[in-house]
């Protein structure tokens, strides 16, 4: 598997399970150099917030305020 494919899989997995320290380190080392994976992270965050808002789980105020 390619590096970006590994990282996007980990970013998706992080939505469903706790990642190991090694997995988080791999993500943190890769993201500063890869705009594609950074954009993917932003997109999945947006989709998650949109789904929460649509289901009534999250309030609209503050939705999407990530650390980017």
PQR file with spaces between the fields and no chain letter, atoms N, CA, C, O and H, PARSE charges and radii, in Angstrom:
ATOM       1  N    UNK     1       0.835   -1.184    0.000 -0.4000 1.5000
ATOM       2  CA   UNK     1       0.000    0.000    0.000 -0.0000 2.0000
ATOM       3  C    UNK     1       0.878    1.246    0.000  0.5500 1.7000
ATOM       4  O    UNK     1       1.958    1.261    0.592 -0.5500 1.4000
ATOM       5  N    UNK     2       0.406    2.276   -0.664 -0.4000 1.5000
ATOM       6  CA   UNK     2       1.128    3.539   -0.676 -0.0000 2.0000
ATOM       7  C    UNK     2       0.963    4.278    0.641  0.5500 1.7000
ATOM       8  O    UNK     2       0.030    4.011    1.398 -0.5500 1.4000
ATOM       9  H    UNK     2      -0.471    2.264   -1.145  0.4000 1.0000
ATOM      10  N    UNK     3       1.858    5.192    0.907 -0.4000 1.5000
ATOM      11  CA   UNK     3       1.841    5.940    2.165 -0.0000 2.0000
ATOM      12  C    UNK     3       0.511    6.688    2.357  0.5500 1.7000
ATOM      13  O    UNK     3      -0.087    6.608    3.430 -0.5500 1.4000
ATOM      14  H    UNK     3       2.616    5.409    0.292  0.4000 1.0000
ATOM      15  N    UNK     4       0.049    7.402    1.344 -0.4000 1.5000
ATOM      16  CA   UNK     4      -1.210    8.152    1.472 -0.0000 2.0000
ATOM      17  C    UNK     4      -2.389    7.206    1.708  0.5500 1.7000
ATOM      18  O    UNK     4      -3.296    7.523    2.477 -0.5500 1.4000
ATOM      19  H    UNK     4       0.535    7.467    0.472  0.4000 1.0000
ATOM      20  N    UNK     5      -2.376    6.083    1.067 -0.4000 1.5000
ATOM      21  CA   UNK     5      -3.455    5.121    1.269 -0.0000 2.0000
ATOM      22  C    UNK     5      -3.465    4.644    2.722  0.5500 1.7000
ATOM      23  O    UNK     5      -4.530    4.495    3.321 -0.5500 1.4000
ATOM      24  H    UNK     5      -1.639    5.825    0.442  0.4000 1.0000
ATOM      25  N    UNK     6      -2.281    4.405    3.285 -0.4000 1.5000
ATOM      26  CA   UNK     6      -2.178    4.002    4.691 -0.0000 2.0000
ATOM      27  C    UNK     6      -2.703    5.099    5.613  0.5500 1.7000
ATOM      28  O    UNK     6      -3.447    4.821    6.554 -0.5500 1.4000
ATOM      29  H    UNK     6      -1.416    4.526    2.798  0.4000 1.0000
ATOM      30  N    UNK     7      -2.321    6.328    5.345 -0.4000 1.5000
ATOM      31  CA   UNK     7      -2.698    7.441    6.215 -0.0000 2.0000
ATOM      32  C    UNK     7      -4.198    7.715    6.132  0.5500 1.7000
ATOM      33  O    UNK     7      -4.835    7.933    7.163 -0.5500 1.4000
ATOM      34  H    UNK     7      -1.716    6.553    4.580  0.4000 1.0000
ATOM      35  N    UNK     8      -4.769    7.708    4.945 -0.4000 1.5000
ATOM      36  CA   UNK     8      -6.213    7.947    4.840 -0.0000 2.0000
ATOM      37  C    UNK     8      -6.989    6.830    5.516  0.5500 1.7000
ATOM      38  O    UNK     8      -8.047    7.079    6.094 -0.5500 1.4000
ATOM      39  H    UNK     8      -4.252    7.531    4.108  0.4000 1.0000
ATOM      40  N    UNK     9      -6.484    5.604    5.455 -0.4000 1.5000
ATOM      41  CA   UNK     9      -7.138    4.491    6.156 -0.0000 2.0000
ATOM      42  C    UNK     9      -7.093    4.738    7.670  0.5500 1.7000
ATOM      43  O    UNK     9      -8.086    4.527    8.366 -0.5500 1.4000
ATOM      44  H    UNK     9      -5.625    5.402    4.986  0.4000 1.0000
ATOM      45  N    UNK    10      -5.950    5.181    8.167 -0.4000 1.5000
ATOM      46  CA   UNK    10      -5.832    5.470    9.598 -0.0000 2.0000
ATOM      47  C    UNK    10      -6.753    6.618   10.012  0.5500 1.7000
ATOM      48  O    UNK    10      -7.377    6.565   11.072 -0.5500 1.4000
ATOM      49  H    UNK    10      -5.143    5.352    7.602  0.4000 1.0000
ATOM      50  N    UNK    11      -6.835    7.644    9.184 -0.4000 1.5000
ATOM      51  CA   UNK    11      -7.728    8.768    9.501 -0.0000 2.0000
ATOM      52  C    UNK    11      -9.179    8.303    9.573  0.5500 1.7000
ATOM      53  O    UNK    11      -9.936    8.746   10.437 -0.5500 1.4000
ATOM      54  H    UNK    11      -6.328    7.687    8.323  0.4000 1.0000
ATOM      55  N    UNK    12      -9.558    7.423    8.677 -0.4000 1.5000
ATOM      56  CA   UNK    12     -10.912    6.861    8.709 -0.0000 2.0000
ATOM      57  C    UNK    12     -11.096    5.959    9.918  0.5500 1.7000
ATOM      58  O    UNK    12     -12.126    6.017   10.590 -0.5500 1.4000
ATOM      59  H    UNK    12      -8.943    7.064    7.975  0.4000 1.0000
ATOM      60  N    UNK    13     -10.095    5.122   10.198 -0.4000 1.5000
ATOM      61  CA   UNK    13     -10.175    4.221   11.348 -0.0000 2.0000
ATOM      62  C    UNK    13     -10.325    4.995   12.653  0.5500 1.7000
ATOM      63  O    UNK    13     -11.001    4.537   13.574 -0.5500 1.4000
ATOM      64  H    UNK    13      -9.258    5.075    9.652  0.4000 1.0000
ATOM      65  N    UNK    14      -9.699    6.162   12.735 -0.4000 1.5000
ATOM      66  CA   UNK    14      -9.733    6.968   13.962 -0.0000 2.0000
ATOM      67  C    UNK    14     -11.157    7.395   14.311  0.5500 1.7000
ATOM      68  O    UNK    14     -11.433    7.727   15.464 -0.5500 1.4000
ATOM      69  H    UNK    14      -9.150    6.535   11.987  0.4000 1.0000
ATOM      70  N    UNK    15     -12.054    7.392   13.345 -0.4000 1.5000
ATOM      71  CA   UNK    15     -13.450    7.725   13.615 -0.0000 2.0000
ATOM      72  C    UNK    15     -14.155    6.602   14.373  0.5500 1.7000
ATOM      73  O    UNK    15     -15.144    6.838   15.068 -0.5500 1.4000
ATOM      74  H    UNK    15     -11.830    7.122   12.409  0.4000 1.0000
ATOM      75  N    UNK    16     -13.641    5.379   14.234 -0.4000 1.5000
ATOM      76  CA   UNK    16     -14.315    4.203   14.787 -0.0000 2.0000
ATOM      77  C    UNK    16     -13.590    3.535   15.949  0.5500 1.7000
ATOM      78  O    UNK    16     -14.194    2.785   16.716 -0.5500 1.4000
ATOM      79  H    UNK    16     -12.838    5.187   13.669  0.4000 1.0000
ATOM      80  N    UNK    17     -12.294    3.809   16.075 -0.4000 1.5000
ATOM      81  CA   UNK    17     -11.531    3.136   17.129 -0.0000 2.0000
ATOM      82  C    UNK    17     -10.391    4.031   17.588  0.5500 1.7000
ATOM      83  O    UNK    17     -10.012    4.983   16.905 -0.5500 1.4000
ATOM      84  H    UNK    17     -11.803    4.418   15.452  0.4000 1.0000
ATOM      85  N    UNK    18      -9.858    3.712   18.742 -0.4000 1.5000
ATOM      86  CA   UNK    18      -8.691    4.433   19.247 -0.0000 2.0000
ATOM      87  C    UNK    18      -7.445    3.936   18.504  0.5500 1.7000
ATOM      88  O    UNK    18      -7.205    2.732   18.410 -0.5500 1.4000
ATOM      89  H    UNK    18     -10.166    2.939   19.297  0.4000 1.0000
ATOM      90  N    UNK    19      -6.676    4.861   17.991 -0.4000 1.5000
ATOM      91  CA   UNK    19      -5.449    4.487   17.291 -0.0000 2.0000
ATOM      92  C    UNK    19      -4.314    4.324   18.288  0.5500 1.7000
ATOM      93  O    UNK    19      -4.313    4.922   19.364 -0.5500 1.4000
ATOM      94  H    UNK    19      -6.871    5.839   18.068  0.4000 1.0000
ATOM      95  N    UNK    20      -3.353    3.502   17.903 -0.4000 1.5000
ATOM      96  CA   UNK    20      -2.176    3.323   18.752 -0.0000 2.0000
ATOM      97  C    UNK    20      -1.292    4.561   18.648  0.5500 1.7000
ATOM      98  O    UNK    20      -1.459    5.387   17.750 -0.5500 1.4000
ATOM      99  H    UNK    20      -3.354    3.016   17.029  0.4000 1.0000
ATOM     100  N    UNK    21      -0.365    4.672   19.566 -0.4000 1.5000
ATOM     101  CA   UNK    21       0.577    5.792   19.537 -0.0000 2.0000
ATOM     102  C    UNK    21       1.360    5.785   18.232  0.5500 1.7000
ATOM     103  O    UNK    21       1.579    6.840   17.637 -0.5500 1.4000
ATOM     104  H    UNK    21      -0.230    4.001   20.295  0.4000 1.0000
ATOM     105  N    UNK    22       1.779    4.624   17.787 -0.4000 1.5000
ATOM     106  CA   UNK    22       2.521    4.518   16.529 -0.0000 2.0000
ATOM     107  C    UNK    22       1.715    4.980   15.324  0.5500 1.7000
ATOM     108  O    UNK    22       2.247    5.612   14.412 -0.5500 1.4000
ATOM     109  H    UNK    22       1.601    3.767   18.271  0.4000 1.0000
ATOM     110  N    UNK    23       0.437    4.659   15.332 -0.4000 1.5000
ATOM     111  CA   UNK    23      -0.430    5.095   14.235 -0.0000 2.0000
ATOM     112  C    UNK    23      -0.571    6.610   14.236  0.5500 1.7000
ATOM     113  O    UNK    23      -0.522    7.240   13.179 -0.5500 1.4000
ATOM     114  H    UNK    23       0.005    4.145   16.073  0.4000 1.0000
ATOM     115  N    UNK    24      -0.747    7.206   15.430 -0.4000 1.5000
ATOM     116  CA   UNK    24      -0.856    8.674   15.512 -0.0000 2.0000
ATOM     117  C    UNK    24       0.447    9.340   15.082  0.5500 1.7000
ATOM     118  O    UNK    24       0.425   10.373   14.412 -0.5500 1.4000
ATOM     119  H    UNK    24      -0.786    6.695   16.288  0.4000 1.0000
ATOM     120  N    UNK    25       1.571    8.758   15.459 -0.4000 1.5000
ATOM     121  CA   UNK    25       2.865    9.311   15.063 -0.0000 2.0000
ATOM     122  C    UNK    25       2.996    9.284   13.543  0.5500 1.7000
ATOM     123  O    UNK    25       3.452   10.258   12.945 -0.5500 1.4000
ATOM     124  H    UNK    25       1.589    7.919   16.003  0.4000 1.0000
ATOM     125  N    UNK    26       2.603    8.186   12.918 -0.4000 1.5000
ATOM     126  CA   UNK    26       2.669    8.089   11.458 -0.0000 2.0000
ATOM     127  C    UNK    26       1.829    9.182   10.800  0.5500 1.7000
ATOM     128  O    UNK    26       2.255    9.794    9.821 -0.5500 1.4000
ATOM     129  H    UNK    26       2.233    7.394   13.403  0.4000 1.0000
ATOM     130  N    UNK    27       0.645    9.421   11.339 -0.4000 1.5000
ATOM     131  CA   UNK    27      -0.224   10.473   10.803 -0.0000 2.0000
ATOM     132  C    UNK    27       0.430   11.839   10.975  0.5500 1.7000
ATOM     133  O    UNK    27       0.490   12.628   10.032 -0.5500 1.4000
ATOM     134  H    UNK    27       0.299    8.924   12.135  0.4000 1.0000
ATOM     135  N    UNK    28       0.917   12.115   12.175 -0.4000 1.5000
ATOM     136  CA   UNK    28       1.507   13.425   12.464 -0.0000 2.0000
ATOM     137  C    UNK    28       2.772   13.693   11.659  0.5500 1.7000
ATOM     138  O    UNK    28       3.067   14.845   11.344 -0.5500 1.4000
ATOM     139  H    UNK    28       0.868   11.474   12.942  0.4000 1.0000
ATOM     140  N    UNK    29       3.509   12.665   11.329 -0.4000 1.5000
ATOM     141  CA   UNK    29       4.702   12.842   10.501 -0.0000 2.0000
ATOM     142  C    UNK    29       4.353   13.056    9.030  0.5500 1.7000
ATOM     143  O    UNK    29       5.071   13.748    8.308 -0.5500 1.4000
ATOM     144  H    UNK    29       3.269   11.728   11.585  0.4000 1.0000
ATOM     145  N    UNK    30       3.251   12.463    8.595 -0.4000 1.5000
ATOM     146  CA   UNK    30       2.870   12.528    7.175 -0.0000 2.0000
ATOM     147  C    UNK    30       2.111   13.813    6.827  0.5500 1.7000
ATOM     148  O    UNK    30       2.366   14.411    5.782 -0.5500 1.4000
ATOM     149  H    UNK    30       2.668   11.901    9.181  0.4000 1.0000
ATOM     150  N    UNK    31       1.199   14.236    7.674 -0.4000 1.5000
ATOM     151  CA   UNK    31       0.306   15.348    7.327 -0.0000 2.0000
ATOM     152  C    UNK    31       1.010   16.659    6.965  0.5500 1.7000
ATOM     153  O    UNK    31       0.563   17.330    6.035 -0.5500 1.4000
ATOM     154  H    UNK    31       0.993   13.750    8.523  0.4000 1.0000
ATOM     155  N    UNK    32       2.078   17.055    7.645 -0.4000 1.5000
ATOM     156  CA   UNK    32       2.705   18.332    7.275 -0.0000 2.0000
ATOM     157  C    UNK    32       3.229   18.379    5.838  0.5500 1.7000
ATOM     158  O    UNK    32       3.388   19.459    5.270 -0.5500 1.4000
ATOM     159  H    UNK    32       2.441   16.510    8.400  0.4000 1.0000
ATOM     160  N    UNK    33       3.493   17.225    5.261 -0.4000 1.5000
ATOM     161  CA   UNK    33       4.066   17.198    3.917 -0.0000 2.0000
ATOM     162  C    UNK    33       3.073   16.805    2.832  0.5500 1.7000
ATOM     163  O    UNK    33       3.439   16.730    1.659 -0.5500 1.4000
ATOM     164  H    UNK    33       3.364   16.348    5.722  0.4000 1.0000
ATOM     165  N    UNK    34       1.824   16.554    3.205 -0.4000 1.5000
ATOM     166  CA   UNK    34       0.870   16.043    2.203 -0.0000 2.0000
ATOM     167  C    UNK    34      -0.455   16.801    2.257  0.5500 1.7000
ATOM     168  O    UNK    34      -1.283   16.563    3.136 -0.5500 1.4000
ATOM     169  H    UNK    34       1.526   16.615    4.158  0.4000 1.0000
ATOM     170  N    UNK    35      -0.640   17.701    1.321 -0.4000 1.5000
ATOM     171  CA   UNK    35      -1.879   18.480    1.282 -0.0000 2.0000
ATOM     172  C    UNK    35      -3.091   17.603    0.956  0.5500 1.7000
ATOM     173  O    UNK    35      -4.199   17.889    1.409 -0.5500 1.4000
ATOM     174  H    UNK    35       0.033   17.893    0.606  0.4000 1.0000
ATOM     175  N    UNK    36      -2.893   16.559    0.192 -0.4000 1.5000
ATOM     176  CA   UNK    36      -4.002   15.664   -0.144 -0.0000 2.0000
ATOM     177  C    UNK    36      -4.583   14.991    1.093  0.5500 1.7000
ATOM     178  O    UNK    36      -5.801   14.920    1.255 -0.5500 1.4000
ATOM     179  H    UNK    36      -1.993   16.326   -0.176  0.4000 1.0000
ATOM     180  N    UNK    37      -3.712   14.503    1.956 -0.4000 1.5000
ATOM     181  CA   UNK    37      -4.175   13.847    3.183 -0.0000 2.0000
ATOM     182  C    UNK    37      -4.741   14.860    4.170  0.5500 1.7000
ATOM     183  O    UNK    37      -5.690   14.552    4.891 -0.5500 1.4000
ATOM     184  H    UNK    37      -2.723   14.561    1.824  0.4000 1.0000
ATOM     185  N    UNK    38      -4.175   16.064    4.213 -0.4000 1.5000
ATOM     186  CA   UNK    38      -4.753   17.110    5.061 -0.0000 2.0000
ATOM     187  C    UNK    38      -6.155   17.450    4.588  0.5500 1.7000
ATOM     188  O    UNK    38      -7.062   17.617    5.404 -0.5500 1.4000
ATOM     189  H    UNK    38      -3.404   16.315    3.627  0.4000 1.0000
ATOM     190  N    UNK    39      -6.339   17.553    3.294 -0.4000 1.5000
ATOM     191  CA   UNK    39      -7.673   17.838    2.753 -0.0000 2.0000
ATOM     192  C    UNK    39      -8.647   16.700    3.050  0.5500 1.7000
ATOM     193  O    UNK    39      -9.812   16.939    3.368 -0.5500 1.4000
ATOM     194  H    UNK    39      -5.603   17.418    2.631  0.4000 1.0000
ATOM     195  N    UNK    40      -8.170   15.477    2.947 -0.4000 1.5000
ATOM     196  CA   UNK    40      -9.017   14.322    3.267 -0.0000 2.0000
ATOM     197  C    UNK    40      -9.470   14.389    4.722  0.5500 1.7000
ATOM     198  O    UNK    40     -10.639   14.142    5.018 -0.5500 1.4000
ATOM     199  H    UNK    40      -7.223   15.283    2.689  0.4000 1.0000
ATOM     200  N    UNK    41      -8.547   14.725    5.641 -0.4000 1.5000
ATOM     201  CA   UNK    41      -8.891   14.837    7.057 -0.0000 2.0000
ATOM     202  C    UNK    41      -9.971   15.905    7.259  0.5500 1.7000
ATOM     203  O    UNK    41     -10.920   15.693    8.014 -0.5500 1.4000
ATOM     204  H    UNK    41      -7.598   14.926    5.401  0.4000 1.0000
ATOM     205  N    UNK    42      -9.827   17.047    6.587 -0.4000 1.5000
ATOM     206  CA   UNK    42     -10.825   18.108    6.704 -0.0000 2.0000
ATOM     207  C    UNK    42     -12.183   17.640    6.181  0.5500 1.7000
ATOM     208  O    UNK    42     -13.216   17.934    6.781 -0.5500 1.4000
ATOM     209  H    UNK    42      -9.056   17.218    5.974  0.4000 1.0000
ATOM     210  N    UNK    43     -12.179   16.914    5.067 -0.4000 1.5000
ATOM     211  CA   UNK    43     -13.426   16.447    4.469 -0.0000 2.0000
ATOM     212  C    UNK    43     -14.147   15.451    5.374  0.5500 1.7000
ATOM     213  O    UNK    43     -15.364   15.534    5.537 -0.5500 1.4000
ATOM     214  H    UNK    43     -11.340   16.675    4.580  0.4000 1.0000
ATOM     215  N    UNK    44     -13.410   14.513    5.961 -0.4000 1.5000
ATOM     216  CA   UNK    44     -14.102   13.539    6.811 -0.0000 2.0000
ATOM     217  C    UNK    44     -14.588   14.187    8.107  0.5500 1.7000
ATOM     218  O    UNK    44     -15.610   13.779    8.659 -0.5500 1.4000
ATOM     219  H    UNK    44     -12.421   14.445    5.828  0.4000 1.0000
ATOM     220  N    UNK    45     -13.857   15.200    8.597 -0.4000 1.5000
ATOM     221  CA   UNK    45     -14.342   15.946    9.762 -0.0000 2.0000
ATOM     222  C    UNK    45     -15.645   16.665    9.423  0.5500 1.7000
ATOM     223  O    UNK    45     -16.604   16.622   10.193 -0.5500 1.4000
ATOM     224  H    UNK    45     -13.027   15.531    8.149  0.4000 1.0000
ATOM     225  N    UNK    46     -15.671   17.322    8.269 -0.4000 1.5000
ATOM     226  CA   UNK    46     -16.871   18.040    7.841 -0.0000 2.0000
ATOM     227  C    UNK    46     -18.050   17.089    7.689  0.5500 1.7000
ATOM     228  O    UNK    46     -19.159   17.405    8.121 -0.5500 1.4000
ATOM     229  H    UNK    46     -14.891   17.357    7.644  0.4000 1.0000
ATOM     230  N    UNK    47     -17.825   15.939    7.083 -0.4000 1.5000
ATOM     231  CA   UNK    47     -18.902   14.969    6.915 -0.0000 2.0000
ATOM     232  C    UNK    47     -19.416   14.463    8.260  0.5500 1.7000
ATOM     233  O    UNK    47     -20.617   14.267    8.440 -0.5500 1.4000
ATOM     234  H    UNK    47     -16.924   15.683    6.732  0.4000 1.0000
ATOM     235  N    UNK    48     -18.499   14.254    9.199 -0.4000 1.5000
ATOM     236  CA   UNK    48     -18.912   13.784   10.520 -0.0000 2.0000
ATOM     237  C    UNK    48     -19.759   14.837   11.234  0.5500 1.7000
ATOM     238  O    UNK    48     -20.794   14.517   11.818 -0.5500 1.4000
ATOM     239  H    UNK    48     -17.523   14.413    9.052  0.4000 1.0000
ATOM     240  N    UNK    49     -19.318   16.086   11.183 -0.4000 1.5000
ATOM     241  CA   UNK    49     -20.083   17.162   11.826 -0.0000 2.0000
ATOM     242  C    UNK    49     -21.441   17.324   11.147  0.5500 1.7000
ATOM     243  O    UNK    49     -22.454   17.500   11.823 -0.5500 1.4000
ATOM     244  H    UNK    49     -18.478   16.346   10.709  0.4000 1.0000
ATOM     245  N    UNK    50     -21.469   17.265    9.826 -0.4000 1.5000
ATOM     246  CA   UNK    50     -22.738   17.399    9.098 -0.0000 2.0000
ATOM     247  C    UNK    50     -23.700   16.278    9.479  0.5500 1.7000
ATOM     248  O    UNK    50     -24.896   16.520    9.647 -0.5500 1.4000
ATOM     249  H    UNK    50     -20.646   17.122    9.277  0.4000 1.0000
ATOM     250  N    UNK    51     -23.196   15.066    9.616 -0.4000 1.5000
ATOM     251  CA   UNK    51     -24.053   13.943   10.004 -0.0000 2.0000
ATOM     252  C    UNK    51     -24.570   14.125   11.425  0.5500 1.7000
ATOM     253  O    UNK    51     -25.728   13.817   11.708 -0.5500 1.4000
ATOM     254  H    UNK    51     -22.225   14.870    9.479  0.4000 1.0000
ATOM     255  N    UNK    52     -23.709   14.630   12.331 -0.4000 1.5000
ATOM     256  CA   UNK    52     -24.148   14.866   13.701 -0.0000 2.0000
ATOM     257  C    UNK    52     -25.208   15.958   13.767  0.5500 1.7000
ATOM     258  O    UNK    52     -26.191   15.828   14.496 -0.5500 1.4000
ATOM     259  H    UNK    52     -22.769   14.880   12.101  0.4000 1.0000
ATOM     260  N    UNK    53     -25.014   17.020   13.017 -0.4000 1.5000
ATOM     261  CA   UNK    53     -25.990   18.115   12.993 -0.0000 2.0000
ATOM     262  C    UNK    53     -27.309   17.615   12.407  0.5500 1.7000
ATOM     263  O    UNK    53     -28.379   17.919   12.934 -0.5500 1.4000
ATOM     264  H    UNK    53     -24.215   17.126   12.425  0.4000 1.0000
ATOM     265  N    UNK    54     -27.235   16.856   11.328 -0.4000 1.5000
ATOM     266  CA   UNK    54     -28.445   16.350   10.691 -0.0000 2.0000
ATOM     267  C    UNK    54     -29.223   15.418   11.617  0.5500 1.7000
ATOM     268  O    UNK    54     -30.451   15.361   11.564 -0.5500 1.4000
ATOM     269  H    UNK    54     -26.366   16.610   10.899  0.4000 1.0000
ATOM     270  N    UNK    55     -28.500   14.690   12.461 -0.4000 1.5000
ATOM     271  CA   UNK    55     -29.168   13.754   13.366 -0.0000 2.0000
ATOM     272  C    UNK    55     -29.568   14.409   14.687  0.5500 1.7000
ATOM     273  O    UNK    55     -30.237   13.791   15.515 -0.5500 1.4000
ATOM     274  H    UNK    55     -27.502   14.736   12.503  0.4000 1.0000
ATOM     275  N    UNK    56     -29.154   15.662   14.878 -0.4000 1.5000
ATOM     276  CA   UNK    56     -29.484   16.365   16.101 -0.0000 2.0000
ATOM     277  C    UNK    56     -28.519   16.100   17.239  0.5500 1.7000
ATOM     278  O    UNK    56     -28.763   16.532   18.365 -0.5500 1.4000
ATOM     279  H    UNK    56     -28.610   16.163   14.205  0.4000 1.0000
ATOM     280  N    UNK    57     -27.423   15.398   16.969 -0.4000 1.5000
ATOM     281  CA   UNK    57     -26.442   15.084   18.011 -0.0000 2.0000
ATOM     282  C    UNK    57     -25.616   16.306   18.375  0.5500 1.7000
ATOM     283  O    UNK    57     -25.284   16.502   19.544 -0.5500 1.4000
ATOM     284  H    UNK    57     -27.224   15.047   16.053  0.4000 1.0000
ATOM     285  N    UNK    58     -25.279   17.132   17.386 -0.4000 1.5000
ATOM     286  CA   UNK    58     -24.436   18.305   17.632 -0.0000 2.0000
ATOM     287  C    UNK    58     -25.214   19.569   17.296  0.5500 1.7000
ATOM     288  O    UNK    58     -26.033   19.585   16.378 -0.5500 1.4000
ATOM     289  H    UNK    58     -25.548   16.972   16.437  0.4000 1.0000
ATOM     290  N    UNK    59     -24.947   20.612   18.045 -0.4000 1.5000
ATOM     291  CA   UNK    59     -25.534   21.914   17.752 -0.0000 2.0000
ATOM     292  C    UNK    59     -24.789   22.546   16.596  0.5500 1.7000
ATOM     293  O    UNK    59     -23.620   22.234   16.369 -0.5500 1.4000
ATOM     294  H    UNK    59     -24.281   20.598   18.791  0.4000 1.0000
ATOM     295  N    UNK    60     -25.444   23.430   15.862 -0.4000 1.5000
ATOM     296  CA   UNK    60     -24.816   24.114   14.740 -0.0000 2.0000
ATOM     297  C    UNK    60     -23.720   25.037   15.230  0.5500 1.7000
ATOM     298  O    UNK    60     -22.685   25.154   14.574 -0.5500 1.4000
ATOM     299  H    UNK    60     -26.394   23.684   16.047  0.4000 1.0000
ATOM     300  N    UNK    61     -23.914   25.704   16.375 -0.4000 1.5000
ATOM     301  CA   UNK    61     -22.897   26.595   16.919 -0.0000 2.0000
ATOM     302  C    UNK    61     -21.643   25.802   17.232  0.5500 1.7000
ATOM     303  O    UNK    61     -21.686   24.808   17.958 -0.5500 1.4000
ATOM     304  H    UNK    61     -24.754   25.609   16.908  0.4000 1.0000
ATOM     305  N    UNK    62     -20.523   26.249   16.677 -0.4000 1.5000
ATOM     306  CA   UNK    62     -19.244   25.596   16.948 -0.0000 2.0000
ATOM     307  C    UNK    62     -18.978   24.397   16.069  0.5500 1.7000
ATOM     308  O    UNK    62     -17.911   23.794   16.174 -0.5500 1.4000
ATOM     309  H    UNK    62     -20.487   27.056   16.088  0.4000 1.0000
ATOM     310  N    UNK    63     -19.901   24.031   15.214 -0.4000 1.5000
ATOM     311  CA   UNK    63     -19.697   22.878   14.352 -0.0000 2.0000
ATOM     312  C    UNK    63     -18.567   23.141   13.379  0.5500 1.7000
ATOM     313  O    UNK    63     -18.498   24.203   12.762 -0.5500 1.4000
ATOM     314  H    UNK    63     -20.768   24.522   15.129  0.4000 1.0000
ATOM     315  N    UNK    64     -17.697   22.182   13.249 -0.4000 1.5000
ATOM     316  CA   UNK    64     -16.607   22.290   12.281 -0.0000 2.0000
ATOM     317  C    UNK    64     -15.402   23.056   12.771  0.5500 1.7000
ATOM     318  O    UNK    64     -14.472   23.291   12.000 -0.5500 1.4000
ATOM     319  H    UNK    64     -17.753   21.319   13.750  0.4000 1.0000
ATOM     320  N    UNK    65     -15.391   23.449   14.024 -0.4000 1.5000
ATOM     321  CA   UNK    65     -14.230   24.164   14.555 -0.0000 2.0000
ATOM     322  C    UNK    65     -13.141   23.184   14.881  0.5500 1.7000
ATOM     323  O    UNK    65     -13.054   22.704   16.012 -0.5500 1.4000
ATOM     324  H    UNK    65     -16.146   23.258   14.650  0.4000 1.0000
ATOM     325  N    UNK    66     -12.299   22.873   13.901 -0.4000 1.5000
ATOM     326  CA   UNK    66     -11.190   21.959   14.106 -0.0000 2.0000
ATOM     327  C    UNK    66      -9.959   22.719   14.535  0.5500 1.7000
ATOM     328  O    UNK    66     -10.023   23.920   14.799 -0.5500 1.4000
ATOM     329  H    UNK    66     -12.371   23.263   12.983  0.4000 1.0000
ATOM     330  N    UNK    67      -8.861   22.041   14.606 -0.4000 1.5000
ATOM     331  CA   UNK    67      -7.625   22.679   15.018 -0.0000 2.0000
ATOM     332  C    UNK    67      -6.763   23.060   13.835  0.5500 1.7000
ATOM     333  O    UNK    67      -5.564   23.297   13.984 -0.5500 1.4000
ATOM     334  H    UNK    67      -8.809   21.065   14.393  0.4000 1.0000
ATOM     335  N    UNK    68      -7.367   23.120   12.659 -0.4000 1.5000
ATOM     336  CA   UNK    68      -6.622   23.493   11.440 -0.0000 2.0000
ATOM     337  C    UNK    68      -6.611   24.968   11.251  0.5500 1.7000
ATOM     338  O    UNK    68      -6.034   25.462   10.283 -0.5500 1.4000
ATOM     339  H    UNK    68      -8.340   22.928   12.538  0.4000 1.0000
